[in-house]
Amino acid sequence: MKELSAFGCGFLFALGLGAAGMTQPAKIINFLDIAGNWDPSLLFVMGGAVTFGFICFPLVLRRPAPVLDDGFWLPEKKRIDFRLLSGATLFGVGWGLVGYCPGPALVSLVALTPSVWIFVIAMLAGLGSGRWFVR
């Protein structure tokens, strides 16, 4: 049941990314280009997600446990450190240069566009080399 629920949530998330235009690199780049051809439409996507999370997260945490698990898995680290800042910077620069972040890139694999596949392969190589480097 847990796997089916995870698949359903992932599928719904993928549909939302597609409907919001998050799988279109030009839309992302135009959103990030505030000094040029700025497209503010993704502010509504971000605003809706943040508002929903802000309202629902405290309500969910009032429960003793999630519906399909024994307990909540919350971050233990509370400190902002170099690894967090460098990872966020690398993520942001990559997103701005290419117009994809990991979720929309994985959703876009179904389009069979070579540039998306190259991006995902490079992303996976970066994740693997980063884990190797940390060890």
N, CA, C and O atoms as a Tinker XYZ file with bonds, in Angstrom:
   540  protein
     1  N      0.813000   -1.196000    0.000000    73     2
     2  CA     0.000000    0.000000    0.000000    64     1     3
     3  C      0.857000    1.261000    0.000000    63     2     4     5
     4  O      0.521000    2.252000   -0.648000    81     3
     5  N      1.986000    1.212000    0.745000    73     3     6
     6  CA     2.864000    2.374000    0.833000    64     5     7
     7  C      3.432000    2.726000   -0.551000    63     6     8     9
     8  O      3.507000    3.901000   -0.910000    81     7
     9  N      3.829000    1.713000   -1.319000    73     7    10
    10  CA     4.396000    1.952000   -2.645000    64     9    11
    11  C      3.352000    2.519000   -3.598000    63    10    12    13
    12  O      3.651000    3.410000   -4.393000    81    11
    13  N      2.132000    2.004000   -3.518000    73    11    14
    14  CA     1.052000    2.508000   -4.369000    64    13    15
    15  C      0.738000    3.964000   -4.032000    63    14    16    17
    16  O      0.504000    4.777000   -4.927000    81    15
    17  N      0.733000    4.280000   -2.770000    73    15    18
    18  CA     0.498000    5.661000   -2.341000    64    17    19
    19  C      1.622000    6.572000   -2.831000    63    18    20    21
    20  O      1.361000    7.673000   -3.315000    81    19
    21  N      2.866000    6.121000   -2.709000    73    19    22
    22  CA     4.007000    6.912000   -3.180000    64    21    23
    23  C      3.923000    7.136000   -4.689000    63    22    24    25
    24  O      4.199000    8.232000   -5.178000    81    23
    25  N      3.541000    6.089000   -5.423000    73    23    26
    26  CA     3.386000    6.242000   -6.868000    64    25    27
    27  C      2.293000    7.254000   -7.188000    63    26    28    29
    28  O      2.479000    8.114000   -8.049000    81    27
    29  N      1.165000    7.160000   -6.508000    73    27    30
    30  CA     0.055000    8.090000   -6.739000    64    29    31
    31  C      0.445000    9.532000   -6.439000    63    30    32    33
    32  O      0.113000   10.443000   -7.198000    81    31
    33  N      1.145000    9.732000   -5.338000    73    31    34
    34  CA     1.600000   11.090000   -4.996000    64    33    35
    35  C      2.601000   11.601000   -6.024000    63    34    36    37
    36  O      2.529000   12.761000   -6.429000    81    35
    37  N      3.525000   10.757000   -6.447000    73    35    38
    38  CA     4.502000   11.149000   -7.458000    64    37    39
    39  C      3.847000   11.463000   -8.787000    63    38    40    41
    40  O      4.237000   12.412000   -9.468000    81    39
    41  N      2.856000   10.672000   -9.158000    73    39    42
    42  CA     2.135000   10.897000  -10.411000    64    41    43
    43  C      1.370000   12.214000  -10.358000    63    42    44    45
    44  O      1.381000   12.976000  -11.324000    81    43
    45  N      0.712000   12.486000   -9.248000    73    43    46
    46  CA    -0.010000   13.747000   -9.079000    64    45    47
    47  C      0.947000   14.935000   -9.113000    63    46    48    49
    48  O      0.640000   15.970000   -9.703000    81    47
    49  N      2.108000   14.780000   -8.478000    73    47    50
    50  CA     3.129000   15.822000   -8.493000    64    49    51
    51  C      3.620000   16.065000   -9.915000    63    50    52    53
    52  O      3.786000   17.214000  -10.326000    81    51
    53  N      3.852000   14.996000  -10.666000    73    51    54
    54  CA     4.305000   15.123000  -12.055000    64    53    55
    55  C      3.269000   15.849000  -12.907000    63    54    56    57
    56  O      3.618000   16.698000  -13.728000    81    55
    57  N      2.000000   15.514000  -12.712000    73    55    58
    58  CA     0.945000   16.217000  -13.448000    64    57    59
    59  C      0.930000   17.701000  -13.101000    63    58    60    61
    60  O      0.760000   18.552000  -13.975000    81    59
    61  N      1.109000   18.000000  -11.832000    73    59    62
    62  CA     1.146000   19.398000  -11.401000    64    61    63
    63  C      2.317000   20.155000  -11.996000    63    62    64    65
    64  O      2.167000   21.305000  -12.408000    81    63
    65  N      3.491000   19.519000  -12.047000    73    63    66
    66  CA     4.662000   20.160000  -12.656000    64    65    67
    67  C      4.407000   20.462000  -14.129000    63    66    68    69
    68  O      4.746000   21.536000  -14.626000    81    67
    69  N      3.809000   19.505000  -14.809000    73    67    70
    70  CA     3.508000   19.706000  -16.228000    64    69    71
    71  C      2.473000   20.799000  -16.437000    63    70    72    73
    72  O      2.640000   21.659000  -17.301000    81    71
    73  N      1.401000   20.769000  -15.645000    73    71    74
    74  CA     0.337000   21.773000  -15.784000    64    73    75
    75  C      0.835000   23.180000  -15.462000    63    74    76    77
    76  O      0.367000   24.155000  -16.049000    81    75
    77  N      1.777000   23.286000  -14.537000    73    75    78
    78  CA     2.302000   24.596000  -14.136000    64    77    79
    79  C      3.339000   25.139000  -15.115000    63    78    80    81
    80  O      3.725000   26.304000  -15.021000    81    79
    81  N      3.794000   24.306000  -16.054000    73    79    82
    82  CA     4.801000   24.755000  -17.002000    64    81    83
    83  C      6.224000   24.585000  -16.502000    63    82    84    85
    84  O      7.163000   25.102000  -17.107000    81    83
    85  N      6.391000   23.857000  -15.393000    73    83    86
    86  CA     7.728000   23.680000  -14.820000    64    85    87
    87  C      8.611000   22.768000  -15.664000    63    86    88    89
    88  O      9.811000   22.669000  -15.407000    81    87
    89  N      8.043000   22.104000  -16.660000    73    87    90
    90  CA     8.833000   21.231000  -17.525000    64    89    91
    91  C      9.266000   21.947000  -18.798000    63    90    92    93
    92  O      9.827000   21.321000  -19.698000    81    91
    93  N      9.016000   23.237000  -18.883000    73    91    94
    94  CA     9.397000   24.035000  -20.050000    64    93    95
    95  C     10.568000   24.949000  -19.676000    63    94    96    97
    96  O     10.366000   25.963000  -19.008000    81    95
    97  N     11.779000   24.605000  -20.096000    73    95    98
    98  CA    12.940000   25.396000  -19.711000    64    97    99
    99  C     12.813000   26.885000  -20.056000    63    98   100   101
   100  O     13.274000   27.734000  -19.293000    81    99
   101  N     12.197000   27.207000  -21.188000    73    99   102
   102  CA    12.057000   28.619000  -21.566000    64   101   103
   103  C     11.218000   29.373000  -20.542000    63   102   104   105
   104  O     11.503000   30.531000  -20.235000    81   103
   105  N     10.196000   28.731000  -20.020000    73   103   106
   106  CA     9.339000   29.365000  -19.012000    64   105   107
   107  C     10.127000   29.613000  -17.728000    63   106   108   109
   108  O      9.989000   30.665000  -17.105000    81   107
   109  N     10.945000   28.654000  -17.339000    73   107   110
   110  CA    11.765000   28.795000  -16.132000    64   109   111
   111  C     12.773000   29.910000  -16.309000    63   110   112   113
   112  O     12.920000   30.763000  -15.434000    81   111
   113  N     13.468000   29.911000  -17.433000    73   111   114
   114  CA    14.487000   30.932000  -17.679000    64   113   115
   115  C     13.850000   32.315000  -17.737000    63   114   116   117
   116  O     14.423000   33.277000  -17.227000    81   115
   117  N     12.670000   32.430000  -18.351000    73   115   118
   118  CA    11.983000   33.720000  -18.370000    64   117   119
   119  C     11.532000   34.145000  -16.976000    63   118   120   121
   120  O     11.493000   35.339000  -16.681000    81   119
   121  N     11.195000   33.195000  -16.122000    73   119   122
   122  CA    10.842000   33.530000  -14.745000    64   121   123
   123  C     12.058000   34.076000  -13.992000    63   122   124   125
   124  O     11.937000   35.000000  -13.187000    81   123
   125  N     13.215000   33.502000  -14.260000    73   123   126
   126  CA    14.436000   33.931000  -13.569000    64   125   127
   127  C     15.026000   35.214000  -14.152000    63   126   128   129
   128  O     15.862000   35.851000  -13.511000    81   127
   129  N     14.609000   35.599000  -15.344000    73   127   130
   130  CA    15.141000   36.782000  -16.032000    64   129   131
   131  C     14.342000   38.029000  -15.636000    63   130   132   133
   132  O     13.563000   38.551000  -16.433000    81   131
   133  N     14.541000   38.500000  -14.406000    73   131   134
   134  CA    13.739000   39.625000  -13.913000    64   133   135
   135  C     14.105000   40.950000  -14.574000    63   134   136   137
   136  O     13.323000   41.899000  -14.519000    81   135
   137  N     15.269000   41.031000  -15.191000    73   135   138
   138  CA    15.676000   42.277000  -15.847000    64   137   139
   139  C     15.344000   42.278000  -17.340000    63   138   140   141
   140  O     15.556000   43.283000  -18.018000    81   139
   141  N     14.828000   41.169000  -17.852000    73   139   142
   142  CA    14.555000   41.071000  -19.285000    64   141   143
   143  C     13.114000   40.709000  -19.561000    63   142   144   145
   144  O     12.196000   41.459000  -19.229000    81   143
   145  N     12.925000   39.559000  -20.169000    73   143   146
   146  CA    11.592000   39.082000  -20.563000    64   145   147
   147  C     10.962000   38.292000  -19.411000    63   146   148   149
   148  O     10.712000   37.094000  -19.542000    81   147
   149  N     10.707000   38.966000  -18.282000    73   147   150
   150  CA    10.263000   38.298000  -17.066000    64   149   151
   151  C      8.849000   37.753000  -17.197000    63   150   152   153
   152  O      7.946000   38.455000  -17.651000    81   151
   153  N      8.662000   36.501000  -16.799000    73   151   154
   154  CA     7.350000   35.847000  -16.788000    64   153   155
   155  C      6.999000   35.528000  -15.335000    63   154   156   157
   156  O      7.505000   34.550000  -14.785000    81   155
   157  N      6.140000   36.334000  -14.702000    73   155   158
   158  CA     5.848000   36.144000  -13.275000    64   157   159
   159  C      4.861000   35.022000  -12.970000    63   158   160   161
   160  O      4.522000   34.820000  -11.804000    81   159
   161  N      4.393000   34.292000  -13.968000    73   159   162
   162  CA     3.332000   33.306000  -13.739000    64   161   163
   163  C      3.733000   32.214000  -12.752000    63   162   164   165
   164  O      2.869000   31.671000  -12.063000    81   163
   165  N      5.013000   31.881000  -12.666000    73   163   166
   166  CA     5.427000   30.834000  -11.731000    64   165   167
   167  C      5.359000   31.312000  -10.279000    63   166   168   169
   168  O      5.429000   30.496000   -9.360000    81   167
   169  N      5.226000   32.612000  -10.064000    73   167   170
   170  CA     5.015000   33.109000   -8.703000    64   169   171
   171  C      3.730000   32.538000   -8.118000    63   170   172   173
   172  O      3.662000   32.254000   -6.922000    81   171
   173  N      2.713000   32.370000   -8.955000    73   171   174
   174  CA     1.455000   31.797000   -8.488000    64   173   175
   175  C      1.622000   30.334000   -8.106000    63   174   176   177
   176  O      1.024000   29.866000   -7.137000    81   175
   177  N      2.436000   29.616000   -8.869000    73   175   178
   178  CA     2.717000   28.213000   -8.544000    64   177   179
   179  C      3.450000   28.142000   -7.207000    63   178   180   181
   180  O      3.068000   27.384000   -6.316000    81   179
   181  N      4.503000   28.941000   -7.081000    73   179   182
   182  CA     5.293000   28.949000   -5.859000    64   181   183
   183  C      4.454000   29.436000   -4.676000    63   182   184   185
   184  O      4.503000   28.856000   -3.591000    81   183
   185  N      3.689000   30.500000   -4.891000    73   183   186
   186  CA     2.848000   31.036000   -3.824000    64   185   187
   187  C      1.804000   30.037000   -3.350000    63   186   188   189
   188  O      1.548000   29.918000   -2.152000    81   187
   189  N      1.203000   29.319000   -4.293000    73   187   190
   190  CA     0.222000   28.302000   -3.924000    64   189   191
   191  C      0.846000   27.174000   -3.126000    63   190   192   193
   192  O      0.269000   26.710000   -2.142000    81   191
   193  N      2.024000   26.730000   -3.545000    73   191   194
   194  CA     2.703000   25.636000   -2.847000    64   193   195
   195  C      3.130000   26.061000   -1.440000    63   194   196   197
   196  O      2.949000   25.315000   -0.478000    81   195
   197  N      3.693000   27.254000   -1.328000    73   195   198
   198  CA     4.145000   27.731000   -0.018000    64   197   199
   199  C      2.952000   27.944000    0.919000    63   198   200   201
   200  O      3.009000   27.578000    2.094000    81   199
   201  N      1.891000   28.525000    0.407000    73   199   202
   202  CA     0.694000   28.752000    1.228000    64   201   203
   203  C      0.092000   27.430000    1.696000    63   202   204   205
   204  O     -0.247000   27.283000    2.870000    81   203
   205  N     -0.042000   26.475000    0.789000    73   203   206
   206  CA    -0.587000   25.167000    1.137000    64   205   207
   207  C      0.284000   24.495000    2.199000    63   206   208   209
   208  O     -0.227000   23.963000    3.183000    81   207
   209  N      1.607000   24.524000    1.992000    73   207   210
   210  CA     2.521000   23.920000    2.963000    64   209   211
   211  C      2.479000   24.621000    4.312000    63   210   212   213
   212  O      2.503000   23.970000    5.356000    81   211
   213  N      2.416000   25.947000    4.291000    73   211   214
   214  CA     2.388000   26.735000    5.522000    64   213   215
   215  C      1.150000   26.399000    6.355000    63   214   216   217
   216  O      1.222000   26.354000    7.583000    81   215
   217  N      0.036000   26.167000    5.701000    73   215   218
   218  CA    -1.216000   25.853000    6.400000    64   217   219
   219  C     -1.256000   24.380000    6.819000    63   218   220   221
   220  O     -1.618000   24.069000    7.954000    81   219
   221  N     -0.887000   23.475000    5.911000    73   219   222
   222  CA    -1.089000   22.043000    6.159000    64   221   223
   223  C      0.008000   21.383000    6.994000    63   222   224   225
   224  O     -0.282000   20.445000    7.737000    81   223
   225  N      1.243000   21.837000    6.897000    73   223   226
   226  CA     2.341000   21.168000    7.606000    64   225   227
   227  C      2.100000   21.113000    9.120000    63   226   228   229
   228  O      2.251000   20.044000    9.710000    81   227
   229  N      1.733000   22.219000    9.766000    73   227   230
   230  CA     1.461000   22.138000   11.210000    64   229   231
   231  C      0.279000   21.221000   11.539000    63   230   232   233
   232  O      0.275000   20.559000   12.577000    81   231
   233  N     -0.711000   21.184000   10.666000    73   231   234
   234  CA    -1.864000   20.305000   10.907000    64   233   235
   235  C     -1.460000   18.837000   10.839000    63   234   236   237
   236  O     -1.897000   18.029000   11.657000    81   235
   237  N     -0.630000   18.499000    9.867000    73   235   238
   238  CA    -0.175000   17.116000    9.719000    64   237   239
   239  C      0.681000   16.705000   10.916000    63   238   240   241
   240  O      0.568000   15.577000   11.397000    81   239
   241  N      1.534000   17.606000   11.401000    73   239   242
   242  CA     2.423000   17.263000   12.511000    64   241   243
   243  C      1.687000   17.100000   13.840000    63   242   244   245
   244  O      2.282000   16.634000   14.812000    81   243
   245  N      0.423000   17.468000   13.906000    73   243   246
   246  CA    -0.369000   17.241000   15.122000    64   245   247
   247  C     -0.722000   15.760000   15.283000    63   246   248   249
   248  O     -1.050000   15.302000   16.378000    81   247
   249  N     -0.649000   15.033000   14.186000    73   247   250
   250  CA    -0.949000   13.600000   14.243000    64   249   251
   251  C      0.209000   12.886000   14.948000    63   250   252   253
   252  O      1.345000   13.357000   14.903000    81   251
   253  N     -0.072000   11.766000   15.593000    73   251   254
   254  CA     1.017000   11.027000   16.246000    64   253   255
   255  C      1.991000   10.402000   15.240000    63   254   256   257
   256  O      3.167000   10.208000   15.549000    81   255
   257  N      1.497000   10.087000   14.039000    73   255   258
   258  CA     2.343000    9.470000   13.006000    64   257   259
   259  C      1.645000    9.643000   11.656000    63   258   260   261
   260  O      0.435000    9.862000   11.606000    81   259
   261  N      2.404000    9.544000   10.568000    73   259   262
   262  CA     1.764000    9.566000    9.245000    64   261   263
   263  C      0.851000    8.350000    9.074000    63   262   264   265
   264  O      0.943000    7.378000    9.823000    81   263
   265  N     -0.013000    8.425000    8.093000    73   263   266
   266  CA    -0.975000    7.342000    7.865000    64   265   267
   267  C     -0.254000    6.046000    7.472000    63   266   268   269
   268  O     -0.662000    4.966000    7.902000    81   267
   269  N      0.796000    6.133000    6.673000    73   267   270
   270  CA     1.436000    4.930000    6.150000    64   269   271
   271  C      2.844000    4.692000    6.694000    63   270   272   273
   272  O      3.647000    4.023000    6.043000    81   271
   273  N      3.158000    5.228000    7.874000    73   271   274
   274  CA     4.475000    4.984000    8.465000    64   273   275
   275  C      4.356000    5.037000    9.988000    63   274   276   277
   276  O      3.327000    5.437000   10.532000    81   275
   277  N      5.427000    4.627000   10.660000    73   275   278
   278  CA     5.399000    4.588000   12.124000    64   277   279
   279  C      5.712000    5.934000   12.762000    63   278   280   281
   280  O      5.365000    6.172000   13.919000    81   279
   281  N      6.368000    6.814000   12.011000    73   279   282
   282  CA     6.732000    8.109000   12.568000    64   281   283
   283  C      7.128000    9.075000   11.463000    63   282   284   285
   284  O      7.288000    8.685000   10.306000    81   283
   285  N      7.283000   10.334000   11.831000    73   283   286
   286  CA     7.695000   11.362000   10.875000    64   285   287
   287  C      9.213000   11.354000   10.733000    63   286   288   289
   288  O      9.938000   11.127000   11.701000    81   287
   289  N      9.673000   11.601000    9.535000    73   287   290
   290  CA    11.095000   11.690000    9.251000    64   289   291
   291  C     11.429000   13.161000    8.998000    63   290   292   293
   292  O     11.350000   13.634000    7.864000    81   291
   293  N     11.791000   13.861000   10.027000    73   291   294
   294  CA    12.083000   15.287000    9.934000    64   293   295
   295  C     13.590000   15.515000    9.994000    63   294   296   297
   296  O     14.316000   14.721000   10.593000    81   295
   297  N     14.064000   16.598000    9.375000    73   295   298
   298  CA    15.502000   16.869000    9.409000    64   297   299
   299  C     15.998000   17.063000   10.842000    63   298   300   301
   300  O     15.341000   17.696000   11.668000    81   299
   301  N     17.161000   16.507000   11.106000    73   299   302
   302  CA    17.758000   16.670000   12.434000    64   301   303
   303  C     18.713000   17.852000   12.474000    63   302   304   305
   304  O     18.893000   18.479000   13.518000    81   303
   305  N     19.327000   18.155000   11.329000    73   303   306
   306  CA    20.260000   19.274000   11.273000    64   305   307
   307  C     19.490000   20.586000   11.227000    63   306   308   309
   308  O     18.550000   20.728000   10.445000    81   307
   309  N     19.871000   21.516000   12.035000    73   307   310
   310  CA    19.202000   22.819000   12.069000    64   309   311
   311  C     20.145000   23.943000   11.638000    63   310   312   313
   312  O     19.714000   25.081000   11.449000    81   311
   313  N     21.435000   23.622000   11.484000    73   311   314
   314  CA    22.455000   24.619000   11.216000    64   313   315
   315  C     22.643000   24.836000    9.714000    63   314   316   317
   316  O     22.620000   23.889000    8.929000    81   315
   317  N     22.826000   26.085000    9.338000    73   315   318
   318  CA    23.164000   26.404000    7.954000    64   317   319
   319  C     24.686000   26.359000    7.849000    63   318   320   321
   320  O     25.385000   27.123000    8.514000    81   319
   321  N     25.193000   25.454000    7.006000    73   319   322
   322  CA    26.637000   25.296000    6.890000    64   321   323
   323  C     27.081000   25.421000    5.432000    63   322   324   325
   324  O     26.272000   25.680000    4.541000    81   323
   325  N     28.366000   25.234000    5.210000    73   323   326
   326  CA    28.947000   25.380000    3.876000    64   325   327
   327  C     28.342000   24.391000    2.884000    63   326   328   329
   328  O     28.064000   24.752000    1.741000    81   327
   329  N     28.137000   23.154000    3.312000    73   327   330
   330  CA    27.579000   22.142000    2.408000    64   329   331
   331  C     26.188000   22.536000    1.937000    63   330   332   333
   332  O     25.860000   22.383000    0.760000    81   331
   333  N     25.370000   23.043000    2.850000    73   331   334
   334  CA    24.018000   23.460000    2.485000    64   333   335
   335  C     24.069000   24.641000    1.512000    63   334   336   337
   336  O     23.388000   24.633000    0.486000    81   335
   337  N     24.864000   25.641000    1.831000    73   335   338
   338  CA    24.943000   26.824000    0.977000    64   337   339
   339  C     25.550000   26.513000   -0.392000    63   338   340   341
   340  O     25.075000   27.016000   -1.410000    81   339
   341  N     26.595000   25.687000   -0.419000    73   339   342
   342  CA    27.219000   25.358000   -1.709000    64   341   343
   343  C     26.280000   24.495000   -2.553000    63   342   344   345
   344  O     26.217000   24.668000   -3.770000    81   343
   345  N     25.556000   23.577000   -1.930000    73   343   346
   346  CA    24.592000   22.759000   -2.668000    64   345   347
   347  C     23.456000   23.588000   -3.219000    63   346   348   349
   348  O     23.045000   23.395000   -4.363000    81   347
   349  N     22.939000   24.515000   -2.418000    73   347   350
   350  CA    21.861000   25.389000   -2.872000    64   349   351
   351  C     22.334000   26.290000   -4.011000    63   350   352   353
   352  O     21.593000   26.543000   -4.961000    81   351
   353  N     23.561000   26.766000   -3.909000    73   351   354
   354  CA    24.117000   27.613000   -4.971000    64   353   355
   355  C     24.276000   26.820000   -6.261000    63   354   356   357
   356  O     23.896000   27.292000   -7.333000    81   355
   357  N     24.830000   25.630000   -6.163000    73   355   358
   358  CA    25.003000   24.785000   -7.349000    64   357   359
   359  C     23.662000   24.443000   -7.975000    63   358   360   361
   360  O     23.526000   24.450000   -9.198000    81   359
   361  N     22.671000   24.143000   -7.146000    73   359   362
   362  CA    21.324000   23.859000   -7.631000    64   361   363
   363  C     20.763000   25.068000   -8.372000    63   362   364   365
   364  O     20.244000   24.929000   -9.480000    81   363
   365  N     20.863000   26.247000   -7.774000    73   363   366
   366  CA    20.319000   27.466000   -8.372000    64   365   367
   367  C     21.009000   27.842000   -9.666000    63   366   368   369
   368  O     20.349000   28.236000  -10.628000    81   367
   369  N     22.315000   27.729000   -9.705000    73   367   370
   370  CA    23.056000   28.045000  -10.932000    64   369   371
   371  C     22.683000   27.072000  -12.041000    63   370   372   373
   372  O     22.456000   27.482000  -13.179000    81   371
   373  N     22.620000   25.792000  -11.715000    73   371   374
   374  CA    22.224000   24.799000  -12.713000    64   373   375
   375  C     20.814000   25.038000  -13.223000    63   374   376   377
   376  O     20.555000   24.918000  -14.420000    81   375
   377  N     19.907000   25.374000  -12.325000    73   375   378
   378  CA    18.523000   25.637000  -12.694000    64   377   379
   379  C     18.453000   26.843000  -13.620000    63   378   380   381
   380  O     17.727000   26.828000  -14.614000    81   379
   381  N     19.209000   27.885000  -13.294000    73   379   382
   382  CA    19.202000   29.093000  -14.112000    64   381   383
   383  C     19.840000   28.902000  -15.476000    63   382   384   385
   384  O     19.380000   29.481000  -16.460000    81   383
   385  N     20.889000   28.102000  -15.550000    73   383   386
   386  CA    21.577000   27.889000  -16.825000    64   385   387
   387  C     20.805000   26.977000  -17.766000    63   386   388   389
   388  O     20.772000   27.211000  -18.974000    81   387
   389  N     20.189000   25.948000  -17.220000    73   387   390
   390  CA    19.570000   24.914000  -18.051000    64   389   391
   391  C     18.048000   25.040000  -18.102000    63   390   392   393
   392  O     17.429000   24.676000  -19.102000    81   391
   393  N     17.449000   25.549000  -17.036000    73   391   394
   394  CA    15.996000   25.668000  -16.997000    64   393   395
   395  C     15.304000   24.437000  -16.454000    63   394   396   397
   396  O     14.083000   24.315000  -16.556000    81   395
   397  N     16.068000   23.519000  -15.877000    73   395   398
   398  CA    15.494000   22.317000  -15.272000    64   397   399
   399  C     15.972000   22.191000  -13.838000    63   398   400   401
   400  O     17.123000   22.501000  -13.528000    81   399
   401  N     15.095000   21.740000  -12.977000    73   399   402
   402  CA    15.523000   21.236000  -11.688000    64   401   403
   403  C     15.179000   19.742000  -11.705000    63   402   404   405
   404  O     14.477000   19.299000  -12.614000    81   403
   405  N     15.641000   18.964000  -10.749000    73   403   406
   406  CA    15.522000   17.507000  -10.857000    64   405   407
   407  C     14.113000   16.972000  -11.092000    63   406   408   409
   408  O     13.930000   16.118000  -11.960000    81   407
   409  N     13.122000   17.439000  -10.356000    73   407   410
   410  CA    11.757000   16.916000  -10.520000    64   409   411
   411  C     11.221000   17.099000  -11.922000    63   410   412   413
   412  O     10.851000   16.116000  -12.564000    81   411
   413  N     11.165000   18.328000  -12.423000    73   411   414
   414  CA    10.684000   18.535000  -13.789000    64   413   415
   415  C     11.532000   17.834000  -14.848000    63   414   416   417
   416  O     11.007000   17.414000  -15.879000    81   415
   417  N     12.832000   17.705000  -14.607000    73   415   418
   418  CA    13.674000   17.002000  -15.576000    64   417   419
   419  C     13.265000   15.535000  -15.676000    63   418   420   421
   420  O     13.178000   14.983000  -16.773000    81   419
   421  N     13.013000   14.906000  -14.528000    73   419   422
   422  CA    12.583000   13.500000  -14.556000    64   421   423
   423  C     11.231000   13.355000  -15.241000    63   422   424   425
   424  O     11.011000   12.400000  -15.985000    81   423
   425  N     10.318000   14.303000  -14.992000    73   423   426
   426  CA     9.016000   14.271000  -15.656000    64   425   427
   427  C      9.196000   14.425000  -17.163000    63   426   428   429
   428  O      8.486000   13.788000  -17.941000    81   427
   429  N     10.145000   15.269000  -17.579000    73   427   430
   430  CA    10.358000   15.553000  -18.998000    64   429   431
   431  C     11.030000   14.418000  -19.755000    63   430   432   433
   432  O     11.096000   14.459000  -20.984000    81   431
   433  N     11.530000   13.406000  -19.051000    73   431   434
   434  CA    12.156000   12.276000  -19.741000    64   433   435
   435  C     11.201000   11.595000  -20.709000    63   434   436   437
   436  O     11.643000   11.024000  -21.706000    81   435
   437  N      9.903000   11.643000  -20.439000    73   435   438
   438  CA     8.933000   10.990000  -21.317000    64   437   439
   439  C      8.885000   11.643000  -22.694000    63   438   440   441
   440  O      8.414000   11.023000  -23.648000    81   439
   441  N      9.361000   12.879000  -22.819000    73   439   442
   442  CA     9.357000   13.562000  -24.113000    64   441   443
   443  C     10.462000   13.047000  -25.033000    63   442   444   445
   444  O     10.471000   13.349000  -26.226000    81   443
   445  N     11.394000   12.267000  -24.477000    73   443   446
   446  CA    12.515000   11.694000  -25.246000    64   445   447
   447  C     13.382000   12.761000  -25.925000    63   446   448   449
   448  O     13.961000   12.507000  -26.981000    81   447
   449  N     13.472000   13.938000  -25.331000    73   447   450
   450  CA    14.324000   15.010000  -25.845000    64   449   451
   451  C     15.760000   14.738000  -25.411000    63   450   452   453
   452  O     16.019000   14.552000  -24.222000    81   451
   453  N     16.699000   14.711000  -26.360000    73   451   454
   454  CA    18.085000   14.380000  -26.004000    64   453   455
   455  C     18.682000   15.296000  -24.928000    63   454   456   457
   456  O     19.417000   14.822000  -24.061000    81   455
   457  N     18.380000   16.588000  -24.970000    73   455   458
   458  CA    18.965000   17.496000  -23.979000    64   457   459
   459  C     18.501000   17.168000  -22.561000    63   458   460   461
   460  O     19.257000   17.343000  -21.606000    81   459
   461  N     17.272000   16.699000  -22.420000    73   459   462
   462  CA    16.774000   16.322000  -21.093000    64   461   463
   463  C     17.505000   15.084000  -20.603000    63   462   464   465
   464  O     17.907000   15.014000  -19.442000    81   463
   465  N     17.678000   14.113000  -21.480000    73   463   466
   466  CA    18.391000   12.895000  -21.097000    64   465   467
   467  C     19.837000   13.201000  -20.716000    63   466   468   469
   468  O     20.358000   12.637000  -19.754000    81   467
   469  N     20.486000   14.089000  -21.464000    73   467   470
   470  CA    21.862000   14.486000  -21.132000    64   469   471
   471  C     21.891000   15.152000  -19.763000    63   470   472   473
   472  O     22.773000   14.876000  -18.950000    81   471
   473  N     20.918000   16.036000  -19.508000    73   471   474
   474  CA    20.860000   16.710000  -18.214000    64   473   475
   475  C     20.685000   15.703000  -17.079000    63   474   476   477
   476  O     21.385000   15.787000  -16.070000    81   475
   477  N     19.765000   14.757000  -17.230000    73   475   478
   478  CA    19.501000   13.786000  -16.165000    64   477   479
   479  C     20.718000   12.889000  -15.942000    63   478   480   481
   480  O     21.053000   12.580000  -14.798000    81   479
   481  N     21.372000   12.475000  -17.001000    73   479   482
   482  CA    22.585000   11.653000  -16.859000    64   481   483
   483  C     23.665000   12.451000  -16.129000    63   482   484   485
   484  O     24.323000   11.926000  -15.230000    81   483
   485  N     23.852000   13.721000  -16.512000    73   483   486
   486  CA    24.836000   14.574000  -15.842000    64   485   487
   487  C     24.451000   14.793000  -14.375000    63   486   488   489
   488  O     25.316000   14.804000  -13.499000    81   487
   489  N     23.152000   14.968000  -14.111000    73   487   490
   490  CA    22.687000   15.158000  -12.738000    64   489   491
   491  C     22.996000   13.921000  -11.893000    63   490   492   493
   492  O     23.493000   14.037000  -10.773000    81   491
   493  N     22.701000   12.747000  -12.429000    73   491   494
   494  CA    22.969000   11.509000  -11.693000    64   493   495
   495  C     24.470000   11.307000  -11.484000    63   494   496   497
   496  O     24.894000   10.838000  -10.427000    81   495
   497  N     25.274000   11.660000  -12.492000    73   495   498
   498  CA    26.733000   11.565000  -12.342000    64   497   499
   499  C     27.211000   12.527000  -11.263000    63   498   500   501
   500  O     28.081000   12.183000  -10.462000    81   499
   501  N     26.648000   13.722000  -11.240000    73   499   502
   502  CA    27.010000   14.690000  -10.201000    64   501   503
   503  C     26.619000   14.219000   -8.818000    63   502   504   505
   504  O     27.382000   14.385000   -7.866000    81   503
   505  N     25.424000   13.625000   -8.693000    73   503   506
   506  CA    25.000000   13.094000   -7.396000    64   505   507
   507  C     25.927000   11.977000   -6.931000    63   506   508   509
   508  O     26.324000   11.924000   -5.767000    81   507
   509  N     26.263000   11.090000   -7.857000    73   507   510
   510  CA    27.155000    9.983000   -7.509000    64   509   511
   511  C     28.546000   10.454000   -7.137000    63   510   512   513
   512  O     29.122000    9.981000   -6.157000    81   511
   513  N     29.093000   11.388000   -7.915000    73   511   514
   514  CA    30.440000   11.880000   -7.606000    64   513   515
   515  C     30.433000   12.697000   -6.321000    63   514   516   517
   516  O     31.414000   12.688000   -5.578000    81   515
   517  N     29.339000   13.402000   -6.050000    73   515   518
   518  CA    29.258000   14.145000   -4.796000    64   517   519
   519  C     29.253000   13.230000   -3.594000    63   518   520   521
   520  O     29.906000   13.515000   -2.590000    81   519
   521  N     28.522000   12.134000   -3.684000    73   519   522
   522  CA    28.508000   11.157000   -2.579000    64   521   523
   523  C     29.877000   10.507000   -2.413000    63   522   524   525
   524  O     30.331000   10.268000   -1.294000    81   523
   525  N     30.525000   10.226000   -3.532000    73   523   526
   526  CA    31.872000    9.646000   -3.465000    64   525   527
   527  C     32.828000   10.638000   -2.824000    63   526   528   529
   528  O     33.650000   10.259000   -1.990000    81   527
   529  N     32.724000   11.916000   -3.208000    73   527   530
   530  CA    33.620000   12.949000   -2.679000    64   529   531
   531  C     33.433000   13.128000   -1.177000    63   530   532   533
   532  O     34.411000   13.327000   -0.457000    81   531
   533  N     32.216000   13.064000   -0.700000    73   531   534
   534  CA    31.930000   13.256000    0.728000    64   533   535
   535  C     32.510000   12.099000    1.537000    63   534   536   537
   536  O     32.989000   12.303000    2.652000    81   535
   537  N     32.471000   10.885000    0.984000    73   535   538
   538  CA    33.045000    9.735000    1.703000    64   537   539
   539  C     34.539000    9.857000    1.778000    63   538   540
   540  O     35.201000    8.987000    2.344000    81   539
